[in-house]
Amino acid sequence: MEPKVNYILVGAFVVLLGATILGAIFWLGKTDYRGIYDRYYVYTRESVAGLSVDSTVKYRGVDVGRVKQVILNPENTEEVRVTLDIVGGTPVKTDTQAVLVTQGLTGLVTLNLTGGSREAPFLTPIAGQDYPVIKSVPSLFGRLDGTLAKLLSDQGLSTLVANLNGLAQNAASALDEDNRTVLRQILKDVSAVTKVLAERSGQMDRGVQQAVQAADQSARVTEQLSKQLPALVERLSRSAAGLQQMTEDLSRTSRSVGEMIGASRPGIEQFSRQTLADTGLLVTELRQLTATLNRVAQQVERQPNVLVLGRSAQPKGPGE
């Protein structure tokens, strides 16, 4: 007998398996990972051409998410609202900024996040916002486009023309006949100076060579001084040591003389009191003796026989 097959169970199993496979496919293809990604808004006024859904979002060059949606701002049609899904835990701070970056020549645009200092708090939604809003800054092309638009506007163009006209007038006034004459004279003077320098180039070369030789001699003198300086310093040190020793010896000698004078002071005082008076009498007597001897010597010189015969009697005067 053939086994009976429960087609109801088989069909239920097939339906359940198909639903599981479809659920897995849908789950893997889901773009809204609310438990993995954090959602942010970015509002910009410049063109977002080249930016599409699933475009890469980078933080300092690192892939941190993707673009979820790009639409016009429902509350302000002059702005574009870009919805971002960024990996949870990415340090999006209050000073983080979003800027559009064009990738080479392909025209593809990515959204790059910059800034985000360590001290700044994390970005959170404020009252009335569904998601936190990251501030946007103009891209390089946006800044260039704004500058060119401002420059090429009616007011900017007229200002540019006026500036060019003023510059041309200033140049014309600066190059009038007098200034041109002065300029020609300056050129002649420069030419004359150049000619003189060219004629005296040989002298200049010799001067440079002499300067080089003088520098070499100075270098050699400096080298010799550097070699002799240690010996000179050593000699000066020895002389200073000798001078110090001599000073110390003089000091000791002065102290010794002072001590000797101090010890001899009583004898000197006694000599002054007793001996000086006798010495004065002796000197007086010596002076008298010297005078007598001088008279005797004079008399002997006049009468040499006086030593043998003695003094002759004095001749008597008239009437004696």
Kinemage of the C-alpha trace (Angstrom):
@kinemage 1
@onewidth
@group {chain A} dominant
@subgroup {mainchain}
@vectorlist {calphas} color= white
{ca met a 1} P 0.000 0.000 0.000
{ca glu a 2} L 1.211 3.466 -0.748
{ca pro a 3} L 1.751 5.700 2.299
{ca lys a 4} L -0.738 8.493 2.732
{ca val a 5} L 0.733 11.973 2.367
{ca asn a 6} L -0.682 14.862 4.406
{ca tyr a 7} L -0.670 17.578 1.773
{ca ile a 8} L -1.894 20.130 4.262
{ca leu a 9} L 1.250 19.753 6.387
{ca val a 10} L 3.459 19.805 3.327
{ca gly a 11} L 1.802 22.931 2.027
{ca ala a 12} L 2.020 24.616 5.418
{ca phe a 13} L 5.704 23.737 5.631
{ca val a 14} L 6.385 25.135 2.168
{ca val a 15} L 4.488 28.340 2.929
{ca leu a 16} L 6.294 28.745 6.244
{ca leu a 17} L 9.661 28.129 4.607
{ca gly a 18} L 8.924 30.588 1.833
{ca ala a 19} L 7.793 33.217 4.343
{ca thr a 20} L 10.972 32.683 6.358
{ca ile a 21} L 13.147 33.083 3.291
{ca leu a 22} L 11.288 36.208 2.201
{ca gly a 23} L 11.515 37.623 5.735
{ca ala a 24} L 15.266 36.984 5.774
{ca ile a 25} L 15.660 38.662 2.404
{ca phe a 26} L 13.622 41.649 3.511
{ca trp a 27} L 15.531 41.837 6.780
{ca leu a 28} L 18.892 41.720 5.028
{ca gly a 29} L 17.741 44.317 2.508
{ca lys a 30} L 16.307 46.683 5.066
{ca thr a 31} L 17.709 50.168 5.032
{ca asp a 32} L 16.337 51.312 8.350
{ca tyr a 33} L 18.484 49.883 11.116
{ca arg a 34} L 17.029 51.827 13.993
{ca gly a 35} L 18.987 49.855 16.559
{ca ile a 36} L 22.317 50.271 14.696
{ca tyr a 37} L 22.145 53.709 13.083
{ca asp a 38} L 21.338 57.119 14.506
{ca arg a 39} L 19.395 59.499 12.291
{ca tyr a 40} L 20.344 63.130 11.671
{ca tyr a 41} L 19.173 65.982 9.449
{ca val a 42} L 21.341 68.349 7.397
{ca tyr a 43} L 19.912 71.486 5.775
{ca thr a 44} L 21.788 73.132 2.893
{ca arg a 45} L 21.076 75.887 0.377
{ca glu a 46} L 23.540 74.797 -2.294
{ca ser a 47} L 23.007 72.307 -5.070
{ca val a 48} L 23.178 68.626 -4.094
{ca ala a 49} L 23.659 67.384 -7.655
{ca gly a 50} L 25.613 64.136 -7.495
{ca leu a 51} L 24.350 63.283 -3.995
{ca ser a 52} L 21.887 60.398 -3.971
{ca val a 53} L 20.339 57.940 -1.584
{ca asp a 54} L 22.891 55.495 -0.133
{ca ser a 55} L 25.731 57.936 -0.843
{ca thr a 56} L 28.566 57.561 1.639
{ca val a 57} L 28.812 59.684 4.762
{ca lys a 58} L 32.376 60.100 6.040
{ca tyr a 59} L 33.675 61.419 9.335
{ca arg a 60} L 37.213 62.737 8.880
{ca gly a 61} L 37.501 60.433 5.864
{ca val a 62} L 36.137 57.309 7.625
{ca asp a 63} L 32.879 55.731 6.403
{ca val a 64} L 30.339 56.150 9.202
{ca gly a 65} L 26.994 55.982 7.445
{ca arg a 66} L 24.926 56.703 4.389
{ca val a 67} L 22.374 59.095 2.979
{ca lys a 68} L 18.829 57.945 3.724
{ca gln a 69} L 16.830 60.616 1.920
{ca val a 70} L 17.320 63.815 -0.126
{ca ile a 71} L 14.269 66.069 -0.441
{ca leu a 72} L 13.338 69.739 -0.405
{ca asn a 73} L 12.712 71.099 3.049
{ca pro a 74} L 8.909 71.008 3.503
{ca glu a 75} L 9.124 74.107 5.694
{ca asn a 76} L 11.496 76.119 3.432
{ca thr a 77} L 11.736 75.362 -0.265
{ca glu a 78} L 15.021 77.310 -0.535
{ca glu a 79} L 16.742 74.523 1.415
{ca val a 80} L 17.407 70.856 0.800
{ca arg a 81} L 16.962 68.427 3.673
{ca val a 82} L 19.347 65.498 3.701
{ca thr a 83} L 18.542 62.636 6.062
{ca leu a 84} L 21.561 60.708 7.335
{ca asp a 85} L 21.877 57.312 9.000
{ca ile a 86} L 25.113 57.314 10.989
{ca val a 87} L 26.575 54.395 12.896
{ca gly a 88} L 25.629 54.522 16.562
{ca gly a 89} L 28.423 55.728 18.829
{ca thr a 90} L 29.921 58.063 16.214
{ca pro a 91} L 31.051 61.209 18.101
{ca val a 92} L 28.738 63.717 16.442
{ca lys a 93} L 29.179 66.854 18.587
{ca thr a 94} L 27.482 70.235 18.681
{ca asp a 95} L 30.368 71.756 16.712
{ca thr a 96} L 30.367 69.037 14.026
{ca gln a 97} L 29.813 70.408 10.514
{ca ala a 98} L 28.676 68.767 7.267
{ca val a 99} L 30.173 69.679 3.888
{ca leu a 100} L 29.602 68.277 0.395
{ca val a 101} L 32.734 66.883 -1.250
{ca thr a 102} L 33.006 66.015 -4.950
{ca gln a 103} L 34.942 62.836 -5.687
{ca gly a 104} L 37.384 63.593 -8.501
{ca leu a 105} L 36.068 63.807 -12.055
{ca thr a 106} L 33.215 61.331 -11.598
{ca gly a 107} L 30.840 63.968 -10.265
{ca leu a 108} L 29.829 61.747 -7.356
{ca val a 109} L 29.286 63.634 -4.131
{ca thr a 110} L 29.801 62.417 -0.583
{ca leu a 111} L 28.915 64.153 2.628
{ca asn a 112} L 31.889 64.670 4.934
{ca leu a 113} L 31.610 65.494 8.638
{ca thr a 114} L 34.320 67.687 10.153
{ca gly a 115} L 35.013 69.310 13.498
{ca gly a 116} L 33.782 67.765 16.691
{ca ser a 117} L 36.157 68.779 19.488
{ca arg a 118} L 36.686 66.541 22.492
{ca glu a 119} L 35.232 69.055 24.972
{ca ala a 120} L 32.005 69.706 22.993
{ca pro a 121} L 28.828 67.861 24.105
{ca phe a 122} L 27.112 65.307 21.905
{ca leu a 123} L 24.487 66.574 19.470
{ca thr a 124} L 20.900 66.005 20.600
{ca pro a 125} L 17.557 67.146 19.144
{ca ile a 126} L 16.091 70.364 20.501
{ca ala a 127} L 12.435 71.078 21.106
{ca gly a 128} L 10.382 70.784 17.923
{ca gln a 129} L 12.959 68.616 16.055
{ca asp a 130} L 12.431 64.966 15.200
{ca tyr a 131} L 16.155 64.316 14.840
{ca pro a 132} L 19.335 66.253 15.677
{ca val a 133} L 20.368 68.777 13.008
{ca ile a 134} L 24.017 68.906 11.896
{ca lys a 135} L 25.161 72.363 10.770
{ca ser a 136} L 26.216 72.598 7.127
{ca val a 137} L 28.966 74.748 5.650
{ca pro a 138} L 29.396 75.657 1.972
{ca ser a 139} L 31.604 73.380 -0.070
{ca leu a 140} L 34.597 74.591 -2.073
{ca phe a 141} L 32.568 74.843 -5.242
{ca gly a 142} L 29.751 76.520 -3.355
{ca arg a 143} L 32.110 79.195 -2.030
{ca leu a 144} L 33.621 79.703 -5.488
{ca asp a 145} L 30.170 79.910 -7.054
{ca gly a 146} L 29.020 82.446 -4.477
{ca thr a 147} L 32.137 84.546 -4.936
{ca leu a 148} L 31.853 84.504 -8.734
{ca ala a 149} L 28.148 85.280 -8.575
{ca lys a 150} L 28.795 88.227 -6.291
{ca leu a 151} L 31.660 89.374 -8.511
{ca leu a 152} L 29.654 89.059 -11.723
{ca ser a 153} L 26.545 90.693 -10.346
{ca asp a 154} L 25.617 94.167 -11.621
{ca gln a 155} L 26.932 95.891 -8.521
{ca gly a 156} L 30.062 93.770 -8.340
{ca leu a 157} L 30.797 94.157 -12.027
{ca ser a 158} L 30.351 97.902 -11.882
{ca thr a 159} L 32.617 98.067 -8.848
{ca leu a 160} L 35.243 95.967 -10.654
{ca val a 161} L 35.072 98.196 -13.735
{ca ala a 162} L 35.324 101.307 -11.569
{ca asn a 163} L 38.342 99.873 -9.762
{ca leu a 164} L 40.033 98.967 -13.057
{ca asn a 165} L 39.300 102.431 -14.425
{ca gly a 166} L 40.728 104.069 -11.284
{ca leu a 167} L 43.780 101.844 -11.493
{ca ala a 168} L 44.327 102.810 -15.142
{ca gln a 169} L 43.959 106.514 -14.316
{ca asn a 170} L 46.381 106.213 -11.419
{ca ala a 171} L 48.875 104.416 -13.639
{ca ala a 172} L 48.510 107.123 -16.318
{ca ser a 173} L 48.980 109.918 -13.771
{ca ala a 174} L 51.967 108.146 -12.251
{ca leu a 175} L 53.607 107.847 -15.691
{ca asp a 176} L 53.272 111.460 -16.809
{ca glu a 177} L 56.018 113.284 -18.712
{ca asp a 178} L 57.920 114.375 -15.597
{ca asn a 179} L 57.885 110.900 -14.074
{ca arg a 180} L 58.922 109.365 -17.366
{ca thr a 181} L 61.849 111.816 -17.522
{ca val a 182} L 62.855 110.884 -13.988
{ca leu a 183} L 62.501 107.188 -14.817
{ca arg a 184} L 64.715 107.559 -17.880
{ca gln a 185} L 67.321 109.395 -15.773
{ca ile a 186} L 67.185 106.611 -13.171
{ca leu a 187} L 67.719 104.022 -15.887
{ca lys a 188} L 70.709 106.001 -17.211
{ca asp a 189} L 72.173 106.244 -13.707
{ca val a 190} L 71.690 102.541 -13.182
{ca ser a 191} L 73.351 101.857 -16.517
{ca ala a 192} L 76.302 104.116 -15.572
{ca val a 193} L 76.687 102.411 -12.198
{ca thr a 194} L 76.556 99.003 -13.853
{ca lys a 195} L 79.221 100.085 -16.350
{ca val a 196} L 81.505 101.358 -13.586
{ca leu a 197} L 81.045 98.144 -11.631
{ca ala a 198} L 81.859 96.132 -14.767
{ca glu a 199} L 85.043 98.182 -15.343
{ca arg a 200} L 86.166 97.736 -11.763
{ca ser a 201} L 85.257 94.113 -11.504
{ca gly a 202} L 88.972 93.224 -11.300
{ca gln a 203} L 89.484 95.555 -8.350
{ca met a 204} L 86.396 94.149 -6.705
{ca asp a 205} L 87.729 90.628 -7.216
{ca arg a 206} L 91.039 91.618 -5.627
{ca gly a 207} L 89.195 93.269 -2.779
{ca val a 208} L 87.169 90.131 -2.244
{ca gln a 209} L 90.334 88.010 -2.323
{ca gln a 210} L 92.032 90.332 0.166
{ca ala a 211} L 88.988 90.117 2.392
{ca val a 212} L 89.139 86.336 2.161
{ca gln a 213} L 92.847 86.385 3.032
{ca ala a 214} L 92.179 88.707 5.970
{ca ala a 215} L 89.469 86.369 7.129
{ca asp a 216} L 91.885 83.423 6.855
{ca gln a 217} L 94.536 85.311 8.838
{ca ser a 218} L 91.974 86.202 11.467
{ca ala a 219} L 90.986 82.566 11.638
{ca arg a 220} L 94.627 81.493 12.094
{ca val a 221} L 95.200 84.152 14.756
{ca thr a 222} L 92.078 83.026 16.515
{ca glu a 223} L 93.239 79.424 16.319
{ca gln a 224} L 96.661 80.335 17.764
{ca leu a 225} L 95.031 82.328 20.522
{ca ser a 226} L 92.749 79.430 21.293
{ca lys a 227} L 95.798 77.167 21.537
{ca gln a 228} L 97.845 79.583 23.694
{ca leu a 229} L 94.963 80.758 25.819
{ca pro a 230} L 94.965 77.750 28.198
{ca ala a 231} L 98.705 78.184 28.947
{ca leu a 232} L 98.211 81.942 29.425
{ca val a 233} L 95.323 81.319 31.752
{ca glu a 234} L 97.416 78.820 33.691
{ca arg a 235} L 100.251 81.361 34.020
{ca leu a 236} L 97.859 84.025 35.182
{ca ser a 237} L 96.475 81.572 37.701
{ca arg a 238} L 99.981 80.815 39.016
{ca ser a 239} L 100.812 84.549 39.142
{ca ala a 240} L 97.634 85.223 41.030
{ca ala a 241} L 98.470 82.413 43.438
{ca gly a 242} L 102.009 83.813 43.905
{ca leu a 243} L 100.636 87.311 44.461
{ca gln a 244} L 98.231 85.989 47.013
{ca gln a 245} L 101.077 84.113 48.765
{ca met a 246} L 103.213 87.290 48.755
{ca thr a 247} L 100.332 89.268 50.203
{ca glu a 248} L 99.935 86.712 52.936
{ca asp a 249} L 103.701 86.835 53.668
{ca leu a 250} L 103.625 90.656 53.853
{ca ser a 251} L 100.689 90.444 56.186
{ca arg a 252} L 102.542 88.011 58.450
{ca thr a 253} L 105.694 90.217 58.332
{ca ser a 254} L 103.646 93.277 59.235
{ca arg a 255} L 102.150 91.427 62.164
{ca ser a 256} L 105.642 90.285 63.274
{ca val a 257} L 107.041 93.844 63.049
{ca gly a 258} L 104.088 95.136 64.986
{ca glu a 259} L 104.595 92.498 67.669
{ca met a 260} L 108.360 93.300 67.826
{ca ile a 261} L 107.662 97.025 68.147
{ca gly a 262} L 105.148 96.299 70.811
{ca ala a 263} L 107.660 94.190 72.707
{ca ser a 264} L 110.430 96.862 72.374
{ca arg a 265} L 108.202 99.770 73.356
{ca pro a 266} L 109.311 99.853 77.117
{ca gly a 267} L 113.070 99.905 76.202
{ca ile a 268} L 112.475 102.607 73.594
{ca glu a 269} L 110.612 104.737 76.101
{ca gln a 270} L 113.399 104.312 78.685
{ca phe a 271} L 116.008 105.188 76.049
{ca ser a 272} L 114.044 108.314 75.170
{ca arg a 273} L 113.806 109.431 78.798
{ca gln a 274} L 117.396 108.764 80.063
{ca thr a 275} L 119.772 108.473 77.132
{ca leu a 276} L 118.550 111.243 74.876
{ca ala a 277} L 119.499 113.959 77.421
{ca asp a 278} L 123.071 112.639 77.814
{ca thr a 279} L 123.275 112.238 74.073
{ca gly a 280} L 122.376 115.897 73.639
{ca leu a 281} L 125.192 116.998 76.029
{ca leu a 282} L 127.632 114.710 74.229
{ca val a 283} L 126.717 116.199 70.903
{ca thr a 284} L 127.267 119.737 72.288
{ca glu a 285} L 130.713 118.845 73.650
{ca leu a 286} L 131.607 117.154 70.354
{ca arg a 287} L 130.699 120.309 68.503
{ca gln a 288} L 132.957 122.397 70.843
{ca leu a 289} L 135.822 119.908 70.437
{ca thr a 290} L 135.415 120.001 66.682
{ca ala a 291} L 135.603 123.798 66.672
{ca thr a 292} L 138.793 123.691 68.799
{ca leu a 293} L 140.393 121.144 66.517
{ca asn a 294} L 139.530 123.280 63.519
{ca arg a 295} L 141.300 126.302 65.086
{ca val a 296} L 144.337 124.170 65.935
{ca ala a 297} L 144.495 122.812 62.424
{ca gln a 298} L 144.325 126.305 60.969
{ca gln a 299} L 147.108 127.521 63.248
{ca val a 300} L 149.299 124.542 62.359
{ca glu a 301} L 148.699 125.233 58.753
{ca arg a 302} L 149.878 128.829 59.173
{ca gln a 303} L 152.810 128.021 61.517
{ca pro a 304} L 153.920 124.419 61.159
{ca asn a 305} L 156.674 124.851 63.883
{ca val a 306} L 154.093 125.625 66.469
{ca leu a 307} L 153.923 121.930 67.311
{ca val a 308} L 157.671 122.041 68.244
{ca leu a 309} L 158.295 125.584 69.517
{ca gly a 310} L 154.905 126.335 70.806
{ca arg a 311} L 153.011 129.514 70.224
{ca ser a 312} L 155.172 132.628 69.766
{ca ala a 313} L 154.606 135.596 71.954
{ca gln a 314} L 152.298 138.138 70.585
{ca pro a 315} L 154.181 141.322 69.429
{ca lys a 316} L 153.530 144.257 71.584
{ca gly a 317} L 151.694 147.087 70.189
{ca pro a 318} L 152.812 150.740 70.081
{ca gly a 319} L 153.176 152.314 73.532
{ca glu a 320} L 153.361 148.966 75.403
